[in-house]
């Protein structure tokens, strides 16, 4: 699987409770914080749910 960097770029104030919980599960707690994760179907689903709040970059 590929490794990706997920960075929060928008505030979670307008997000639903489930989307906030998804960000916390990914390990993102504040704007401009980044986490590197190994992309698998579970993480892909989580990122898809909060795609409007985050930026995703593929890491070589």
Secondary structure, DSSP 8 states (H G I E B T S, - for coil): --EEEEEE-S-STTS-HHHHHHHHHHT--STT-EEEEE--HHHHHHHHHTTTTEEEEEE-
